[in-house]
Amino acid sequence: MRGIYTPVTKIRRQVFTEIAKLAYSDKSDHDFDEIPYTIIPGEIPQYRESVFMERAIVGERLRLAMGMPIRRVDEHSVISKGLHKYRCDEIKLEDPLVNVISFACAACPPNSYMVTDNCRNCLAHPCTSVCPVKAVSIVHGRSHIDQDKCVRCGRCAEVCPYNAITNYKRPCAAACGVDAIESDHLGRAKINHDVCVACGMCIVSCPFAAIADKSELYQIITAIKNNKKVCAAIAPSFISQFGPLATPEKVFEAIKALGFHEVYEVAIGADAGAVEEAHHYVNHVANGKQPFLGTSCCPSWAAMAKKNFPEYAACISESSTPMVATGKLIKKENEDAIVVFIGPCISKKLEASREEVRPYIDFVITFEELMGMMVAKGIEFDDYDDDQKVNQASKAGRGYAVAGGVCEAIAGCVKEFYPEVEMKIDRAEGLSNCKKMMMIAKAGKRNGYLLEGMACPGGCVGGPGTLTPPAKATVAVKKFSTSSEMQSPTQNDLIKGLEE
């Protein structure tokens, strides 16, 4: 469903916009309780069997968007219960970040094989012959699978000449590359937070809008209203996210119009990271001191690698991610700055909560959440000019936003610093593929390699907080990268401030 505007997309963006309006207007807790009636007006349901169910689900999404916990299903209270604790300009994000609204879940079967109308009741019916547990039989002239007997081996689907048997998977579980989606006592989706790495793919894959993450949108707006020096650090994947009129320069101006003190390209931090990891690769991997080097910029990939392959945790780079490196630069220039990372990623919210990261990154929001602020404030890109060109980062740093861009940037630095070193590279998109790449490395077949892992298909442009189809965004990012006056990170004077 990536890149398709659906009712799920509409509701998610309405929630962010209403939270932003609440923050800008200083409305009361009672007004917060009224928002579900604004999003779901009237008495005729639009999406589900009951308008009351629709409003109840929207209510829980609103609580999450305020950074609040979901209420118990059997709890009788207004949705604003406890709201006063979150009406502030301080960090309020608490675990768990990603949540399943249980009564919004359709309790999809976790994994099953089903017979479709393509079944022709053929004479051969090989499906019945290959089933090892005799779960397939012919009933009323067509194949039938006994789900109680079925062991989900898939042999029946493989041999059907009409492709009449399909593997039906729960969308959220199918999208999860670390198998963190389980089932509760009623068969509804449940997240194993010990396994989850907050990639957010379950959120964008659930067609019932039953999964959502917490937001810090309200607290950021409050900090701006309290005249704090709030600076934006925007990820290189922002290109094309806000429509055809939103040039990079106009996006920067629009963000400032929201009250942000200054806007920085996170590609600056990517430039710094490319240089640091190039030296690390040559000094530790090329000479055989460690078997391989995994890039650090994607926190979900790094967390998966360390959780599932703890013996190789030291092989994942400890270099500051582009977000953190940029935060360090901003804090160095403005000691009292409040740094807000704006990007495509949900797992950055967890990264920012780590003790070693907190001094540099105060808040994290996605492009969708930023758009909610823009809609609430009536931002129109036509109102801004693009005379002041954005030129803070190199082509290589901006390329971090697309799959393959990280290793390309690091390889370019290695070639520049150490032309005699022959670099070996492997990369993977999606956590399941990242896991396969690590299995190959564990088998000793990636010694001497730089490994680039990206949790989201397509790279950061495919993140759960994006607004544009990944393929379209990829083209736009590459075009913007090429337009940079700096081709190499070594040409970026801004990263020298991080080295001092």
C-alpha positions in Angstrom: 0.0 0.0 0.0 3.1 2.3 -0.1 2.4 5.4 -2.0 -1.3 4.9 -2.3 -3.7 7.4 -0.6 -6.2 5.2 1.3 -8.7 5.9 4.1 -5.9 4.6 6.5 -3.6 7.3 5.2 -6.4 9.9 5.5 -7.2 9.1 9.1 -3.5 9.1 10.1 -2.9 12.5 8.6 -6.2 13.9 10.1 -5.0 12.8 13.5 -1.7 14.6 13.2 -3.3 17.7 11.9 -5.8 17.9 14.7 -3.1 17.4 17.3 -1.2 20.2 15.8 -4.3 22.4 15.8 -4.8 21.6 19.4 -1.2 22.6 20.3 -1.4 25.9 18.3 -4.8 26.9 19.7 -4.4 26.2 23.4 -7.8 24.4 23.4 -9.0 22.6 26.5 -9.0 18.9 27.4 -12.7 18.9 26.5 -11.8 20.0 22.9 -9.5 17.0 22.8 -12.4 14.7 23.6 -14.3 16.3 20.7 -11.8 15.6 18.0 -13.1 12.1 17.2 -16.4 13.7 16.2 -14.5 16.1 14.0 -12.7 13.3 12.2 -15.7 11.0 12.1 -18.8 13.3 11.8 -22.5 12.2 11.6 -24.0 8.9 12.5 -23.3 6.8 9.4 -20.1 4.8 9.5 -17.6 5.4 6.8 -15.1 2.6 7.3 -16.4 0.0 9.7 -19.7 -1.5 10.9 -20.2 1.2 13.6 -19.5 4.9 13.8 -18.9 4.4 17.5 -16.1 1.9 16.8 -14.6 4.3 14.3 -14.5 7.1 16.9 -13.1 4.8 19.6 -10.2 3.8 17.3 -9.6 7.4 16.4 -9.6 8.2 20.1 -6.8 5.8 20.8 -4.8 7.1 17.8 -5.2 10.6 19.2 -3.8 9.4 22.5 -0.8 7.8 20.8 -0.2 11.0 18.8 0.0 12.9 22.0 2.6 10.5 23.3 0.1 8.9 25.7 -0.5 5.2 26.4 -3.4 3.3 25.0 -6.2 2.7 27.5 -7.3 -0.7 28.6 -10.2 -2.0 26.6 -12.3 -2.5 29.7 -11.5 0.9 31.1 -14.3 3.5 31.3 -12.8 7.0 30.8 -12.7 10.0 28.5 -9.8 9.9 26.0 -8.3 12.9 27.6 -7.6 11.1 30.8 -4.1 11.9 31.9 -3.7 14.5 29.1 -2.4 17.3 31.4 0.8 15.4 31.9 1.6 15.6 28.2 0.6 19.2 27.6 4.2 20.5 27.9 7.4 21.2 26.0 9.4 18.3 27.4 10.2 14.8 26.1 7.4 12.4 27.0 8.0 9.5 24.8 7.8 6.2 26.7 7.9 2.5 25.7 6.3 0.9 23.9 6.7 3.1 20.9 4.7 0.9 18.5 1.2 -0.2 19.7 -1.6 -2.4 18.4 -5.1 -1.0 19.1 -6.5 -4.4 19.8 -10.2 -3.7 19.0 -9.2 -2.3 15.7 -7.4 -5.5 14.7 -9.4 -7.8 12.4 -7.6 -10.9 13.9 -6.4 -12.0 10.5 -5.2 -15.6 10.3 -1.4 -15.6 11.0 -0.5 -18.0 8.1 -2.8 -20.3 6.1 -3.3 -21.8 2.7 -6.7 -21.3 1.1 -8.4 -22.5 -2.1 -9.6 -19.7 -4.4 -12.2 -19.8 -7.1 -9.5 -20.7 -9.6 -10.0 -24.4 -8.6 -11.2 -26.3 -11.6 -11.8 -29.7 -9.9 -9.2 -31.2 -12.2 -8.9 -35.0 -12.6 -5.3 -35.1 -11.4 -6.0 -33.0 -8.2 -2.3 -33.2 -7.3 -2.9 -31.1 -4.2 -4.5 -34.1 -2.5 -1.6 -36.3 -3.5 1.3 -34.3 -2.2 -0.2 -33.2 1.2 1.9 -35.1 3.8 -0.9 -34.9 6.5 -4.0 -35.5 4.2 -5.4 -32.1 4.9 -6.5 -31.6 1.3 -9.6 -33.3 0.0 -12.3 -32.8 -2.6 -15.5 -31.4 -1.2 -18.5 -30.3 -3.3 -16.5 -30.4 -6.5 -13.4 -28.4 -5.4 -10.3 -28.7 -3.3 -10.8 -28.1 0.4 -8.1 -27.6 3.1 -8.7 -28.7 6.6 -7.0 -25.9 8.6 -6.9 -28.0 11.7 -4.7 -30.6 9.9 -2.7 -28.3 7.7 1.0 -27.8 8.6 1.5 -24.9 6.2 4.1 -26.6 4.1 2.8 -25.1 0.9 3.2 -28.2 -1.3 -0.4 -28.0 -2.5 0.1 -24.5 -3.7 3.3 -25.5 -5.5 1.8 -28.2 -7.6 -1.7 -26.7 -8.4 -1.7 -26.2 -12.2 -4.2 -23.3 -11.9 -2.5 -21.4 -9.0 -5.8 -21.9 -7.2 -4.2 -22.2 -3.7 -2.8 -19.1 -2.1 -0.7 -18.5 1.0 -2.7 -16.0 3.1 -0.5 -14.1 5.6 -1.4 -11.5 8.1 -0.1 -8.3 6.4 1.6 -6.9 9.5 3.4 -10.2 10.2 4.4 -10.5 6.5 5.9 -7.1 6.6 7.8 -7.7 9.8 11.4 -8.8 9.1 12.1 -9.9 12.7 9.0 -12.0 13.4 7.9 -9.7 16.2 4.1 -10.0 15.4 2.4 -12.6 17.6 -1.3 -13.3 18.5 -3.2 -12.5 21.7 -5.8 -14.8 23.3 -8.4 -13.7 20.8 -6.2 -14.1 17.7 -5.5 -10.4 17.3 -2.0 -9.1 16.5 0.3 -8.5 19.4 3.9 -7.1 19.2 6.7 -8.9 21.0 8.6 -5.8 22.1 11.7 -7.8 23.1 12.1 -8.6 19.4 10.6 -5.5 17.7 13.2 -3.0 16.3 10.5 -0.3 15.5 11.0 -0.3 11.8 7.4 0.6 11.4 6.6 -1.7 8.4 3.7 -3.2 10.3 2.2 0.2 10.7 2.1 1.0 7.0 1.1 -2.6 6.1 -2.0 -3.0 8.3 -5.1 -2.3 6.2 -7.2 -1.8 9.3 -5.2 1.1 10.8 -4.8 -1.0 13.9 -1.1 -0.2 14.6 0.3 3.2 15.4 3.3 4.8 17.0 3.6 7.5 19.6 4.3 11.1 18.6 6.0 14.2 20.1 4.2 16.6 17.8 2.3 18.5 20.6 5.4 18.9 22.8 7.5 20.3 19.9 4.8 22.9 19.0 4.6 23.9 22.7 8.4 24.4 22.8 8.2 26.6 19.8 5.3 28.6 21.4 7.4 29.0 24.5 10.0 30.8 22.5 12.6 28.1 22.8 15.3 28.0 20.1 14.0 24.9 18.2 16.1 23.8 15.3 15.1 21.4 12.6 17.5 18.7 11.3 15.8 17.3 8.2 16.7 13.9 6.7 18.0 13.8 3.0 14.9 11.9 2.0 12.7 15.0 2.4 13.0 15.7 -1.3 9.6 15.4 -3.1 7.8 14.5 0.1 5.6 17.7 0.2 4.4 17.9 -3.4 5.6 19.3 -6.7 5.7 23.0 -5.5 7.8 22.2 -2.5 11.4 22.8 -3.7 14.1 22.2 -1.1 14.4 25.9 -0.5 10.7 26.4 -0.1 10.5 23.5 2.4 13.3 25.1 4.5 11.4 28.4 4.4 8.1 26.7 5.3 9.7 25.0 8.3 11.0 28.3 9.5 7.5 29.8 9.1 6.3 27.1 11.6 8.6 28.8 14.2 11.8 26.8 13.8 14.9 28.9 14.5 17.0 27.2 11.8 17.0 24.2 9.5 19.9 21.9 8.8 20.4 19.1 6.3 21.1 15.8 8.1 23.2 15.0 5.0 25.9 17.0 6.8 26.0 14.3 9.4 26.0 11.7 6.6 29.1 13.4 5.1 30.8 13.1 8.5 29.8 9.5 8.9 31.0 8.5 5.4 34.5 9.9 6.2 34.6 8.2 9.6 33.4 4.8 8.4 35.8 4.9 5.4 38.8 5.2 7.9 37.3 2.5 10.1 36.9 0.1 7.2 40.5 0.5 6.1 42.0 0.5 9.6 40.0 -2.5 10.9 38.5 -4.5 8.1 40.8 -4.2 5.1 43.7 -5.3 7.3 41.8 -8.2 8.8 41.4 -6.9 12.4 37.7 -7.5 12.3 35.7 -9.6 9.7 33.4 -7.0 8.3 31.9 -3.6 9.0 28.1 -3.0 9.2 27.0 0.6 8.6 25.3 2.4 11.5 22.9 4.9 9.9 19.7 2.7 10.1 18.9 2.0 13.8 16.5 -0.8 13.0 19.1 -2.7 10.9 21.8 -2.1 13.6 19.4 -3.3 16.4 18.4 -6.4 14.5 22.0 -7.3 13.7 23.1 -6.9 17.4 20.0 -8.7 18.8 20.2 -11.7 16.4 23.9 -11.9 16.0 25.4 -10.7 19.4 28.7 -12.3 18.7 29.1 -9.8 15.8 27.8 -6.7 17.6 31.2 -5.2 17.6 31.2 -5.4 13.8 28.4 -2.9 13.5 29.8 0.6 13.3 29.8 2.7 16.4 30.0 5.9 14.3 27.4 8.5 15.0 24.4 8.2 12.8 23.8 11.2 10.4 21.0 12.3 12.8 23.3 12.3 15.8 26.3 13.8 14.0 24.1 16.7 12.8 22.6 17.1 16.3 26.2 17.5 17.7 26.9 20.2 15.1 23.7 22.1 16.0 24.4 21.9 19.7 27.9 23.0 19.2 26.7 26.1 17.4 23.7 26.7 19.7 24.1 25.3 23.2 20.6 26.1 24.1 19.1 24.7 20.9 16.2 22.2 21.0 17.0 19.8 18.1 14.1 18.1 16.2 15.0 15.4 13.7 12.5 15.3 10.9 12.6 12.2 8.7 11.0 9.1 7.3 11.8 6.9 10.2 10.0 5.7 13.4 13.0 3.9 14.8 14.8 7.2 15.1 12.4 7.9 18.0 13.8 5.0 19.9 17.4 5.9 18.9 16.8 9.4 20.3 15.7 8.0 23.6 19.1 6.2 24.2 21.1 7.8 26.9 24.1 8.5 24.7 22.0 10.2 22.1 19.7 12.4 24.3 22.3 15.2 24.7 22.1 15.8 20.9 18.5 15.0 19.8 15.5 16.3 21.8 12.6 15.2 19.6 11.8 13.2 16.5 8.9 13.5 14.1 8.2 12.1 10.6 7.4 13.9 7.4 3.8 13.0 7.9 3.8 14.6 11.3 5.5 17.7 9.9 2.8 17.9 7.2 0.2 17.9 10.0 1.9 21.0 11.4 1.9 22.6 8.0 -1.8 21.9 7.4 -2.7 23.2 10.8 -0.9 26.4 10.2 -2.2 26.8 6.6 1.2 26.6 5.0 1.1 27.1 1.2 4.4 26.6 -0.7 3.4 29.3 -3.2 3.9 31.8 -0.4 7.7 31.2 -0.2 10.5 31.8 -2.6 13.5 29.7 -3.4 16.2 32.3 -3.9 18.4 31.0 -1.1 19.8 27.8 -2.4 20.2 24.9 0.0 23.8 23.9 -0.1 24.9 22.3 3.2 25.9 18.8 2.1 27.7 16.9 -0.6 26.2 14.7 -3.3 27.4 11.6 -1.4 25.8 12.6 1.9 22.5 13.4 0.3 22.6 10.0 -1.4 22.3 8.3 2.0 18.5 8.5 1.5 18.4 5.7 -1.1 19.4 2.1 -0.9 23.0 1.7 -1.9 23.8 5.4 -1.2 25.6 4.7 2.1 28.1 2.2 0.8 28.6 4.4 -2.3 29.5 7.4 -0.2 31.9 5.3 2.0 33.4 3.7 -1.0 34.1 7.1 -2.6 35.9 8.2 0.6 38.0 5.0 0.7 39.0 5.6 -2.9 39.9 9.2 -2.2 41.9 8.5 1.0 43.3 5.0 0.2 43.3 4.5 -3.6 45.3 1.3 -3.2 42.6 -0.4 -1.1 40.1 -2.6 -3.0 36.8 -2.4 -1.2 34.2 -5.2 -1.1 30.5 -4.3 -0.6 27.3 -6.1 0.1 23.9 -4.6 0.9 20.4 -5.5 1.7 16.9 -3.8 1.9 14.2 -5.1 4.3 15.1 -6.7 7.6 14.5 -10.2 6.4 17.1 -9.7 3.6 19.3 -8.0 6.1 19.1 -11.1 8.3 20.1 -13.3 5.3 23.1 -11.0 4.7 24.2 -11.5 8.3 23.8 -15.2 8.1 26.1 -15.2 5.0 28.6 -13.0 7.0 28.3 -15.4 10.0 29.3 -18.2 7.7 32.5 -16.4 6.9 31.6 -15.5 3.3 31.6 -11.7 3.8 35.0 -11.3 5.5 36.6 -8.0 4.4 33.2 -6.5 3.4 31.3 -3.3 4.1 27.7 -4.3 4.8 25.0 -1.8 4.2 21.7 -2.6 5.9 18.4 -0.8 5.3 15.3 -1.8 7.2 12.9 -0.2 4.6 12.7 -1.4 1.0 14.3 1.2 -1.2 16.1 2.7 1.8 15.1 5.7 3.8 12.8 6.9 1.0 10.7 3.9 1.8 10.3 4.7 5.5 7.0 4.5 7.3 6.8 8.3 7.8 7.1 9.2 4.2 4.4 10.8 2.0 5.7 10.0 -1.5 6.0 6.6 -3.3 9.5 5.3 -2.8 10.3 5.0 -6.6 9.3 8.6 -7.2 11.2 9.8 -4.2 14.4 7.9 -5.3 14.5 9.7 -8.6 14.0 13.1 -6.9 16.7 12.4 -4.2 19.2 11.4 -6.9 18.5 14.5 -8.9 18.9 16.7 -5.8 22.1 15.0 -4.8 23.6 15.6 -8.3 22.8 19.3 -7.9 25.1 19.7 -5.0 28.1 22.0 -5.4 30.1 19.4 -3.4 30.7 16.0 -4.8 32.7 14.5 -1.9 32.2 14.7 1.9 35.8 16.0 2.1 34.7 19.2 0.4 32.2 20.0 3.2 33.7 22.5 5.6 30.8 22.0 8.0 31.9 18.6 9.1 35.2 20.1 10.2 33.2 21.5 13.2 32.5 17.9 14.2 36.1 16.9 14.1 37.4 19.7 16.4 
